[in-house]
Amino acid sequence: MAKANKRIEQSNLCTGCGVCVSVCPINTKLRKADEFDPDDTAKMAIRVVDGKALVNEVTCISCGACARSCPVQSLSVVELATA
């Protein structure tokens, strides 16, 4: 899977607008599920907490949808070094 060599990083430019939350394919899939619980944020790949985007590295698939959609370019996909 592509996630093995990528991750999403965030700068301090985040304004907490929530665009990243709305474009995330993991979050979209969760919202479409009949049993979706908006209070169960543990399963979401990205959410806004205290005015800043917070990426759940366990759930995030590092697809880059959030980074491409960020209006202030706060998020970016980073290639990890391979050993």
CORJOCOR-V849427 format. One line per field, one symbol per residue. ss: DSSP state (H for helix, E for strand, C for the rest). phi: phi as a letter, one per 30 degrees, with the letter a starting at -180 (. if undefined). burial: I if it has 16 or more other C-alpha atoms within 10 Angstrom, else O. Layout:
# CORJOCOR-V849427
ss = ???
phi = ???
burial = ???
This chain:
# CORJOCOR-V849427
ss = CHHHHEEEEECCCCCCCCHHHHHCHHHHHHHHCCCCCCCCHHHCCEEEECCEEEECCCCCCCCCHHHHHCCCCCEEEEECCCC
phi = .ddebbaccbcddecidieeddcddddddddddececddcdddddaacbhibdbccddddchdjedddcddchdcbccdddcc
burial = OOOOOIIIOIOOOIOIOIIIIIIIIIIOOIOOOOOOOOOOOOOIIIIIOOOIIIIIOOOIIIIIIIIOIIOOOIIIIOOOOOO
